[in-house]
């Protein structure tokens, strides 16, 4: 049977629309489907770190985002109670982050995919991934107008999130899995100006983050260990405000603000899925997910889209066999995110920093280059492996006492064995 498309992308949000857009820009026939219509919301803390902003710039979409009025964030602050570490999260080329509301960002991406030549079908529910002789060959689905529709392609791409229908159909290998570690609630407040800051407050077994978004609103998310999550559901607002009182100065600011939306719950598992197999591929949360405490999800989805499209281009063009092209996609994806995955999973436990790490924070505090490095690590601009590398720790402590230098070495010694190539025992988050 004739294939109408080179690729069918299931899911058209932050992973799917960029995948469809980039494939279409390379001249491939692409269909992107989503059961949602756009604009529409989805559960998301929607931080877009500077390297994610860089992707929008590469795709010539950054001006479109800026035109929506979403305020940029040029400073990340980490308040540990005794000290606050404040730094720049980006680079000269990509200096700022954003926190765009998902109805606005997702609509922007869907429209860009359509303009690039991808066929977009909103309100389309996939009911079956067609498998023939062990290979994915297309989908069967239904639009809101009714009637079963079959479409065929060389590759079916699952970009449909953690509960991916495509992943359930093709049953990929799972690895490095961890259960939900953090439970959180977020909502939006007016009258809470942020002046370009993304603020993070870290306390024992509690953490919350604050970011400006569209319409002069500010997103405030509060988290607890997942083991406590159920008890907080009984009084969400009371638990939320009680946690914020652990930072009295911010709590006073919040008392002058107005809550503008209901509370939304968030808790996610942590996993890797093999992102390809005969006739199929996975991008974004469909293939890999980590706790939202470091806000890496949208940025990771963008990077996944670029990596997957490069691999599929190698296959479609005839330059590489499917297995060779897609195994490199998996290798590159895992190599890029593994250190941050382990770092994130440790942060999500909300364990307090060790005494050695607290002394390291003291050594960093007030030294702008080191504080910028800390902010960039939490933003994913640099890897935890790079930040906690012995030579970088030595450089951060070059201007401090021998005692502080010894403390940093102890911190690296304690942290590095936990994940092999990064240092997750720092007890921080973004």
C-alpha positions as CSV (number, residue, x, y, z in Angstrom):
1,X,0.0,0.0,0.0
2,X,1.3,3.5,-0.9
3,X,2.7,5.5,2.0
4,X,1.2,9.0,2.0
5,X,3.8,10.3,4.5
6,X,7.5,9.8,5.4
7,X,6.6,10.4,9.0
8,X,3.5,10.5,11.2
9,X,4.1,12.4,14.4
10,X,1.6,11.5,17.2
11,X,1.4,14.5,19.6
12,X,1.9,18.1,18.5
13,X,3.1,19.9,21.6
14,X,6.6,20.8,22.6
15,X,8.2,17.6,21.2
16,X,5.9,16.8,18.4
17,X,5.5,20.1,16.6
18,X,9.2,20.8,16.5
19,X,9.8,17.3,15.1
20,X,7.2,17.8,12.4
21,X,8.4,21.3,11.6
22,X,12.1,20.3,11.3
23,X,11.3,17.2,9.1
24,X,9.0,19.3,6.9
25,X,11.7,22.0,6.5
26,X,14.0,19.2,5.2
27,X,11.4,18.4,2.5
28,X,9.8,15.4,4.0
29,X,6.1,14.6,3.9
30,X,4.9,14.9,7.5
31,X,1.5,14.4,9.3
32,X,1.2,15.6,12.9
33,X,-1.9,14.6,14.9
34,X,-3.1,15.5,18.4
35,X,-6.3,14.7,20.2
36,X,-6.2,18.3,21.6
37,X,-7.0,21.4,19.7
38,X,-4.9,24.5,20.0
39,X,-4.5,26.7,21.9
40,X,-5.1,24.5,25.0
41,X,-3.4,24.0,28.3
42,X,-1.6,21.0,29.8
43,X,-0.1,20.2,33.1
44,X,3.4,21.8,33.0
45,X,5.6,24.1,35.0
46,X,6.7,25.5,31.6
47,X,10.2,26.8,32.4
48,X,12.2,27.3,29.2
49,X,15.9,27.5,30.1
50,X,18.4,29.4,28.0
51,X,19.5,26.5,25.8
52,X,15.8,25.9,25.0
53,X,15.5,29.6,24.1
54,X,18.5,29.0,21.8
55,X,16.5,26.4,19.9
56,X,13.7,28.8,19.3
57,X,16.3,31.2,18.0
58,X,17.7,28.6,15.6
59,X,14.2,27.9,14.3
60,X,13.5,31.6,13.9
61,X,10.7,31.5,16.4
62,X,12.2,33.5,19.3
63,X,10.9,36.8,18.1
64,X,7.4,35.3,17.9
65,X,7.6,34.2,21.6
66,X,9.0,37.6,22.7
67,X,6.1,39.3,20.9
68,X,3.6,37.4,23.1
69,X,4.7,39.5,26.1
70,X,6.3,36.8,28.1
71,X,8.9,38.4,30.4
72,X,12.5,37.2,30.1
73,X,14.3,35.9,33.1
74,X,18.0,37.0,33.3
75,X,18.7,36.0,36.9
76,X,18.3,32.7,38.9
77,X,18.3,33.0,42.7
78,X,18.6,30.0,45.1
79,X,17.7,30.9,48.7
80,X,18.9,28.3,51.2
81,X,17.8,30.4,54.2
82,X,21.3,31.3,55.5
83,X,22.6,32.4,52.1
84,X,21.3,33.1,48.6
85,X,23.2,32.2,45.5
86,X,22.3,34.5,42.6
87,X,23.6,34.1,39.1
88,X,23.1,34.4,35.4
89,X,21.7,31.1,33.8
90,X,22.7,31.6,30.2
91,X,25.6,32.5,27.9
92,X,26.4,35.5,25.9
93,X,24.6,34.0,22.9
94,X,21.6,32.8,25.0
95,X,21.4,35.0,28.1
96,X,17.8,34.6,29.3
97,X,15.1,32.1,30.1
98,X,11.3,32.3,29.8
99,X,8.3,30.7,31.5
100,X,5.7,30.8,28.7
101,X,2.1,29.5,29.3
102,X,1.6,26.3,27.4
103,X,-1.5,27.5,25.4
104,X,0.6,30.2,23.9
105,X,3.9,28.3,23.4
106,X,2.2,25.1,22.0
107,X,0.0,27.1,19.6
108,X,3.1,29.0,18.4
109,X,4.9,25.6,17.7
110,X,1.9,24.0,16.0
111,X,1.5,27.0,13.7
112,X,5.2,27.0,12.8
113,X,5.0,23.3,11.9
114,X,2.0,24.0,9.6
115,X,3.8,26.9,8.0
116,X,6.8,24.7,7.4
117,X,4.7,22.3,5.3
118,X,3.6,19.7,7.8
119,X,0.0,18.6,7.7
120,X,-1.6,19.2,11.1
121,X,-4.8,17.4,12.3
122,X,-6.1,18.7,15.6
123,X,-8.8,16.9,17.5
124,X,-7.6,13.6,16.1
125,X,-7.6,10.6,18.4
126,X,-5.2,7.7,17.5
127,X,-6.9,4.4,18.2
128,X,-4.2,2.0,16.9
129,X,-0.6,2.0,15.8
130,X,-0.6,-0.3,12.7
131,X,2.0,-3.1,13.0
132,X,2.8,-5.3,10.0
133,X,5.4,-8.1,10.3
134,X,6.7,-6.6,13.5
135,X,7.1,-3.1,12.1
136,X,5.1,0.1,12.7
137,X,3.6,1.2,9.4
138,X,1.0,3.8,10.3
139,X,-1.9,4.7,12.5
140,X,-5.7,4.3,12.6
141,X,-7.6,7.1,14.2
142,X,-10.7,9.2,14.3
143,X,-11.3,12.9,14.0
144,X,-14.1,14.8,15.8
145,X,-16.2,14.6,12.6
146,X,-16.2,10.8,13.1
147,X,-15.2,8.0,10.8
148,X,-12.1,5.8,11.0
149,X,-9.1,7.0,9.1
150,X,-5.9,5.1,8.3
151,X,-2.7,6.8,7.4
152,X,0.6,5.1,6.6
153,X,4.2,6.3,6.8
154,X,7.8,5.0,6.9
155,X,8.1,5.9,10.5
156,X,5.6,6.6,13.3
157,X,7.0,9.1,15.9
158,X,5.5,9.1,19.4
159,X,5.7,12.6,20.8
160,X,2.6,12.0,23.0
161,X,4.0,12.4,26.5
162,X,4.5,10.2,29.5
163,X,1.4,8.2,28.9
164,X,2.4,7.7,25.2
165,X,-0.1,5.7,23.2
166,X,2.7,4.9,20.7
167,X,5.0,3.7,23.5
168,X,2.2,1.4,24.9
169,X,1.7,0.0,21.4
170,X,5.4,-0.7,20.6
171,X,6.5,-1.7,24.1
172,X,10.0,-0.2,24.2
173,X,12.7,-1.3,26.7
174,X,12.6,0.7,30.0
175,X,15.8,1.4,31.9
176,X,17.2,3.6,34.8
177,X,13.7,3.9,36.2
178,X,12.9,5.6,39.5
179,X,9.4,6.2,41.0
180,X,7.9,9.6,41.6
181,X,10.0,11.4,44.1
182,X,8.3,14.8,44.5
183,X,4.7,15.9,44.7
184,X,3.8,19.6,44.0
185,X,1.0,22.0,43.5
186,X,1.3,25.2,41.4
187,X,-0.9,28.1,40.6
188,X,-0.7,31.7,39.3
189,X,-0.7,35.0,41.2
190,X,-1.1,38.6,40.2
191,X,0.5,41.5,42.0
192,X,3.8,39.6,42.4
193,X,6.4,41.3,40.2
194,X,9.7,39.4,39.7
195,X,11.9,41.9,37.8
196,X,13.4,39.3,35.6
197,X,14.2,36.8,38.4
198,X,13.5,33.1,38.7
199,X,13.5,32.5,42.4
200,X,14.0,29.1,44.2
201,X,13.6,28.5,47.9
202,X,15.2,25.4,49.4
203,X,14.3,24.3,52.9
204,X,14.4,20.9,54.7
205,X,12.0,18.6,52.9
206,X,10.3,21.6,51.2
207,X,11.1,23.6,48.1
208,X,9.3,26.1,46.0
209,X,10.0,28.1,42.8
210,X,8.6,31.4,41.5
211,X,8.7,32.5,37.8
212,X,7.0,35.4,35.9
213,X,4.8,34.4,33.0
214,X,2.3,35.8,30.6
215,X,-0.5,38.4,31.4
216,X,1.5,39.9,34.4
217,X,1.0,36.6,36.3
218,X,3.6,34.7,38.3
219,X,3.7,30.9,38.6
220,X,4.5,29.7,42.1
221,X,5.0,25.9,42.6
222,X,5.5,24.3,46.0
223,X,6.8,20.7,46.5
224,X,7.1,18.0,49.2
225,X,8.5,14.5,49.2
226,X,6.2,12.2,47.3
227,X,5.6,10.1,50.4
228,X,3.9,13.1,51.9
229,X,1.9,14.1,48.9
230,X,-1.4,12.3,49.8
231,X,-1.6,14.1,53.2
232,X,-1.3,17.5,51.5
233,X,-4.2,16.8,49.2
234,X,-6.6,17.1,52.1
235,X,-5.7,20.8,52.5
236,X,-3.9,21.9,49.4
237,X,-4.0,25.7,50.1
238,X,-3.1,25.3,53.8
239,X,-0.1,23.1,53.0
240,X,1.0,25.3,50.2
241,X,1.0,28.5,52.2
242,X,2.5,26.8,55.3
243,X,5.5,25.7,53.2
244,X,5.9,29.2,51.8
245,X,6.0,30.6,55.4
246,X,9.4,28.9,55.7
247,X,10.7,31.9,53.7
248,X,9.2,34.8,55.6
249,X,10.3,37.6,53.3
250,X,8.8,35.9,50.3
251,X,5.7,34.9,52.3
252,X,5.1,38.6,53.0
253,X,5.4,39.4,49.3
254,X,2.8,36.7,48.5
255,X,0.4,38.1,51.1
256,X,0.2,41.2,48.9
257,X,-0.6,39.2,45.8
258,X,-3.9,37.7,44.5
259,X,-4.3,34.0,43.5
260,X,-5.8,33.9,40.0
261,X,-6.2,30.2,39.2
262,X,-7.0,26.8,40.9
263,X,-4.2,24.7,42.2
264,X,-2.8,22.1,39.8
265,X,-1.1,18.9,41.0
266,X,2.2,17.5,39.6
267,X,4.0,14.3,40.2
268,X,5.9,12.3,37.6
269,X,7.9,9.0,37.3
270,X,11.5,9.0,36.1
271,X,12.6,6.7,33.3
272,X,14.4,6.1,30.0
273,X,12.7,4.3,27.2
274,X,14.5,3.0,24.2
275,X,13.6,5.7,21.7
276,X,13.3,3.7,18.5
277,X,12.5,0.3,17.0
278,X,11.2,-1.1,13.7
279,X,9.3,1.7,12.0
280,X,8.9,3.9,15.2
281,X,10.7,6.5,17.3
282,X,10.0,8.4,20.5
283,X,10.8,12.0,21.4
284,X,10.3,14.1,24.5
285,X,8.6,12.7,27.5
286,X,7.4,9.7,25.5
287,X,11.0,8.5,25.5
288,X,12.6,10.0,28.6
289,X,11.3,11.8,31.7
290,X,12.7,13.3,34.8
291,X,11.3,15.1,37.8
292,X,10.2,18.7,37.1
293,X,12.3,20.2,39.9
294,X,15.0,21.2,37.4
295,X,12.5,22.3,34.8
296,X,14.3,20.6,31.9
297,X,11.3,19.1,30.1
298,X,10.6,21.7,27.3
299,X,14.3,22.2,26.6
300,X,14.9,18.4,26.5
301,X,11.9,18.0,24.1
302,X,13.4,20.6,21.8
303,X,16.8,18.9,21.8
304,X,15.2,15.5,21.3
305,X,13.4,16.8,18.3
306,X,16.6,18.0,16.7
307,X,18.5,14.8,17.4
308,X,15.6,12.6,16.2
309,X,15.1,14.6,13.0
310,X,18.9,14.5,12.2
311,X,18.7,10.7,12.7
312,X,15.6,10.3,10.5
313,X,17.1,12.5,7.8
314,X,20.1,10.1,7.7
315,X,17.7,7.2,7.2
316,X,15.2,8.8,4.8
317,X,18.0,10.2,2.6
318,X,19.6,6.8,2.3
319,X,22.8,7.8,4.0
320,X,22.4,5.4,6.9
321,X,20.4,2.2,7.7
322,X,17.6,2.8,10.2
323,X,19.4,1.0,13.0
324,X,22.6,2.9,12.6
325,X,20.9,6.3,12.4
326,X,18.6,5.7,15.4
327,X,21.0,4.0,17.7
328,X,23.1,7.2,17.4
329,X,20.0,9.2,18.4
330,X,19.7,7.1,21.5
331,X,23.4,7.3,22.3
332,X,23.4,11.1,21.9
333,X,20.2,11.7,23.8
334,X,21.4,9.6,26.8
335,X,24.9,11.1,26.8
336,X,23.4,14.6,26.9
337,X,20.9,14.1,29.7
338,X,22.3,11.3,32.0
339,X,24.2,13.5,34.4
340,X,21.3,15.9,34.7
341,X,18.9,13.0,35.1
342,X,20.7,11.7,38.2
343,X,21.2,15.2,39.6
344,X,17.5,15.9,39.2
345,X,16.4,12.7,40.8
346,X,18.5,13.4,43.8
347,X,17.2,17.0,44.1
348,X,13.7,15.7,44.0
349,X,14.2,13.8,47.3
350,X,14.5,17.2,49.0
351,X,17.2,15.8,51.2
352,X,19.1,18.6,52.9
353,X,22.7,19.3,51.7
354,X,25.5,17.6,53.5
355,X,27.7,19.8,55.9
356,X,30.5,19.6,53.3
357,X,28.2,20.8,50.6
358,X,26.9,23.6,52.8
359,X,30.5,24.8,53.2
360,X,30.9,24.7,49.5
361,X,27.9,26.9,49.0
362,X,29.5,29.3,51.5
363,X,32.6,29.3,49.3
364,X,30.6,30.0,46.2
365,X,28.5,32.7,47.8
366,X,29.5,36.2,46.8
367,X,31.8,35.1,44.0
368,X,29.9,36.0,40.8
369,X,31.7,33.7,38.4
370,X,31.1,30.7,40.7
371,X,27.4,31.7,41.3
372,X,26.9,32.1,37.6
373,X,28.2,28.6,37.1
374,X,25.9,27.3,39.8
375,X,22.9,29.0,38.1
376,X,24.0,27.6,34.7
377,X,24.3,24.1,36.1
378,X,20.7,24.2,37.4
379,X,19.5,25.6,34.1
380,X,21.2,22.8,32.2
381,X,23.5,25.3,30.4
382,X,26.4,23.2,31.7
383,X,26.3,19.7,33.0
384,X,26.6,18.8,36.7
385,X,29.5,16.7,35.7
386,X,31.3,19.8,34.4
387,X,30.3,22.0,37.4
388,X,31.5,19.5,40.0
389,X,34.6,18.4,38.1
390,X,37.6,18.6,40.4
391,X,39.3,21.3,38.3
392,X,36.2,23.5,38.4
393,X,35.8,23.0,42.1
394,X,39.5,24.0,42.6
395,X,38.9,27.1,40.4
396,X,35.8,28.1,42.4
397,X,37.8,27.9,45.6
398,X,41.0,29.6,44.4
399,X,40.2,32.8,46.3
400,X,39.0,31.2,49.5
401,X,40.7,29.6,52.5
402,X,42.4,26.2,52.6
403,X,39.6,25.0,54.8
404,X,36.9,25.9,52.2
405,X,39.0,24.2,49.5
406,X,39.1,21.1,51.6
407,X,35.4,21.3,52.1
408,X,34.8,21.4,48.3
409,X,37.0,18.4,47.8
410,X,35.0,16.5,50.4
411,X,31.8,17.6,48.7
412,X,33.0,16.3,45.4
413,X,34.1,13.1,47.1
414,X,30.7,12.6,48.7
415,X,28.7,13.5,45.5
416,X,30.5,11.9,42.6
417,X,30.1,8.2,43.5
418,X,26.3,8.6,43.7
419,X,25.9,8.9,39.9
420,X,29.3,8.1,38.5
421,X,29.8,11.3,36.6
422,X,28.0,14.1,38.4
423,X,27.5,15.3,41.9
424,X,23.8,15.1,43.0
425,X,24.3,15.5,46.8
426,X,24.1,19.2,46.6
427,X,20.4,19.5,47.8
428,X,19.5,22.3,45.4
429,X,16.9,22.7,42.8
430,X,15.4,25.0,40.2
